[in-house]
Amino acid sequence: MIYEIKNGKFTAQVDSLGAQLISLKDEGNFEYIWTGDPQYWKGHAPVLFPIVGALREGKAKIGGEWFSMGQHGLARHREFVLAEQKENSLSLRLSSDFETKKEYPFEFSFTVTYTLTENGMETRFSVENTGDKVMPFAIGGHPGFNIPVNEAAAFEDYVIRFEHPETQRCPAIVMGKGLINPGKTAFTLENQQEIPLRHSLFYEDALIFENLRSTKVQLVNPNTGKGVEMDFSGFPMLGIWSAQNDGPYVCLEPWTGCATCTDEGDEFEKKKGMTFLPAGGTAEFSFSVRLL
């Protein structure tokens, strides 16, 4: 089911399948969220839970048993139910059941809330451990933004601009497997604040940044100021990705964890970046997007 919210300035639509944001338009009817053209990528803004990225051969060992789970987890393929709807906000919820436990043997309640703001949108994830044992998980967002942004411009007219100059060594991704190889560098920043946007940046998959000084990042045309800005405070990792076949969009992805690394094993609890939620506990994560 498609839900719609408005605040007089922006209109958003969310699909109950995966609680995925599929549209964010302004008063001029410009669509900021990637349209899902399957020629490039059929997604819009998937919700990633309880893993981010891929497991080695799609499997991990949890409590001594093997479980299979697809890339970016199970939530994006499940129907969420309506928890609350107001004119400018919407909450959708996924609860564990017999089917989810086949992939992820924990009891949980996972709520995704979208709230339209004066200059864009906030996305909030709330994870509750409804079981009686500690629950490990990772979570993330994956919104894609149409490029160019509400103007006549080229993809290459934009830059990725961080809040502060950054020095980073982005690890390589093993093509075809989705694993992260921390022993190989795919991209390097040396006290730089901007990266000129080029399709070739993504020919070997996503750029992965970790523990940045910045808590904000922009996709912006420096000549016009048009673009989007994401505040990813509280997320230790940021992925930036687009299609390898020159897709006219870019995803800004705040993550708490990541794909299995080539130098780690397959025990779920020992994966890089896992959050451990005690029985009865609740954890919240949020990011916001400002439309420039």
N, C-alpha and C positions, 0 to 999 in steps of 0.2 A: 504494500500500500504506500502511496505517495502522500506525505504530509507537507503542508505549506505554512510558513510563518512570515509575518510582515512587521515592520516598525515605522512605516511611512516614508522611509528612505531606501530600504533594501527589502528584497523578497528572497526567501530561501525555500528550497524543496529538499526533503529528506526521504529516502527510500527505507521502508521498514526492513527490507532484505539487507542485512549487514549494518543497519543504521547509518547508511552512507549518504553524505551530503552530495546531491547531484546537481544543484543549481544555486547560484548566488548572483542576483541581478540588482543593479542600481535603478534609479528613477528613469534613466535613459534606456533601460532594457538591455544594457550590456551584460553579457554572461562572463563572469570571472572564472567559474569552475570549468575545467576541461570537459568537453562534450561527450567523451567516451567513444569517439570514432574508432571502431575496431581495426581500421587500417593501421593505426598506431598503438592504441591501448584502450581496451574497453572499459577500464575503470574510470572513476571520477575522483573519489576521495575515500578509499577504503579505511576501515577501522581495524587496527592490527592488535590481536589478542588471542591467546596468551603467549604468542611468540611474535618476534619481528624477524623477517627474513626467512631463510631456509634452514632446515635441519639436514644433517648429513644423510643422504639417501632417504630423506623424508621421515626419519625415525629418531627417537630418543628413548633412553632408559629412565623410567620414573619408578622409584621404589623397587628397583630390581626387575621390573617388567618392561618389555618393549612396547612402545606406542607409536603409531603413525599419525603424522599431522602435516598438512600441506603448507606451502609458503605463506607466511604472515598469519598463520593460525586459523582457528575455526570460526571466529565471530563473523567474519565478512561473508560467510556462506549461510548464516542462520537468520531466521526471521526473528526480529525483536518485537516486543509488544509495547503498546503505548503506556507510559508511566504517568506522564503529565503533559498537557499542552496548554499554552497561553498564546496570546496574540503574537508575541515576539520571541517565544522560546518553546522548546520541545525536548522532552526526555523520553528515550526509548530504552527498554531493558531486556536483557538476555539472562535467563537463569539456567543453571546446569540441569541436565536431565540424563536419561539413560543413553541417548545418542552422543551427547557431548563427552560423557565419561568413557566412551570407547576410544576417544582421542586424547582426553585430558582428564585423568581420574580424580578430579577435585570438585567440591561443591562450591558454587559461587553465584553471585548476583552482580551483573555488569551493566551499568547504566551510562548511556551517552547522552549528554545534554548540549543542545545548540542554542545559543542566545544571540540574537541580533543586537548590535551596539550602535552607537552614534556614527562610528566610522568603519564598521565591518562586522565581524562575528567572533564569538568565543566558543571554543569546543572544550567540554569538560568530561573527563572519564572518571567514574567512581567504581571501584572494585571492592566488593565485600566478600570476605571468606565466610561462607555459611556452613562450613564443615567443622570437623574437630581436629584437623591437623594443619600444620604450616603449609601454605600454598605458595609455590614459586611461580612467577610469571614475568613476562615483559609486555610492554604496551607501546603503541605508537599511532601517530596520524600519518596520512599519506595524501593530502590534498594536492590535486593538480590544478595549475592556473594557466589559462589561455594566454599565449604570447603571440602577438603584441597585446597590450592591455589598453583597450578602449581608445585606440588611436591608429592612424595610418603609419606604421613603422615596421621595420624588419626585426626578426629574431635577434640578429646580431647588434641591434641598436641598444640592447639591454645589458646590464651588468648584474652580477651577484654582489651585493654590497653588505658587508658585515658592520656591526655597530662599532667595532674597534679593529685596528690592524691585528692580523692573526698570523701565527706561525704554526703550520700543520703539515703532517705527513699522512695523506689519505691512503689506507691500505688497499691493495688490489682485491678484486672479487674474482673467484674462479669461474670463468665463463661456462655456462651450461649446468653448473652445480649450485651456484649461488652462495658458496662458502666464502668467508673472508680470510685472506692470506695476509696476516700481519707482517710476514717476512718480506713482502714485496710492496713497493710504493707505486701507486697509480698516479698520484698528483701531489704537488708540493706547494705550499704557501710559505713565503719568507717575509714576515712582517708586512703583509699586504692586507688591504681592506676591501679591494675590489677584484673580481674575476670577470673579464669580458665574456659575455655569454656566447658560446659556440656549440653547435650540435656535436662536434667532435669530443667535447668534454665527457659525453656519455656513451661513447662507442664501446667502452669496456665496463658498462654498467654505472652504478651510482657513485657519487663522491661521498665519502663517509668522514664526518668530522666528529671529534670527541673532545669534551672538556674545553670548549672554546671560552675565550674571555667574554665574547659577545653573548647576549641573550636575545638579540634581535638580528634578523637578516632581511634584506630586501631583494626583490626582483624589480629593477627600476631602470627606466630610460633616463640617463643623466642629463640629456638635453631638454627633456620636457617635465621630468619629475613624475611621470605616470608609472604606476606599478602597484605592487603589493608589498606589505611588510608583515613578517611573522614574529611574534614574541613567543619564544619557546622556553622561557624560564622554567626551571624544574626538570628539564629533560637534558641528560648528560650527553646525548648524541644527536646529530642532525645528519640526515641523508638528503642529498639533492640529486634528482634523477629526471631523465626524459628518455623517450624511445630511442633505440639505436638507429632507427630509420628516419631520423630528422623530424620527429613529432613536434608540432607547433604548440608545445606546452612545457612547463617545468613543474615538478613536484618538490615541495618543501616538506620534509618529513621529520618531525620530532620523535625521538625514540628514547626509551629507557634501557633497551637491550638491543641485541643485533643477531644476525645469522650465526650459525656455528662457525667457529674459527678453525682453521686447519691445524692449529697447534693445541686444540683441546679435544677431549673425548666426547662421548655421547650421553653422559649423565646429565639429565635435564637440570638438576639442582646446581651443577657446576658450570653451567653456561655463563658466558660473560654478561654482566649487567643485570642479572636476575634480581627481582624484588621478592622478598620473603614476607608474606602477610600472615600473621598469627591467626589462629582460630577465632572467629568472631570479629576480626579486625577489618577496618576499611581504609583504603588508600585513594587519594584523589590526585589527578594530574590534569593540567589545562594548558591550552595554548590559544592565542588570539591572532586574528588577521585584521590588519588595517589596510583599507583600500586607498591608495594614494592618488 
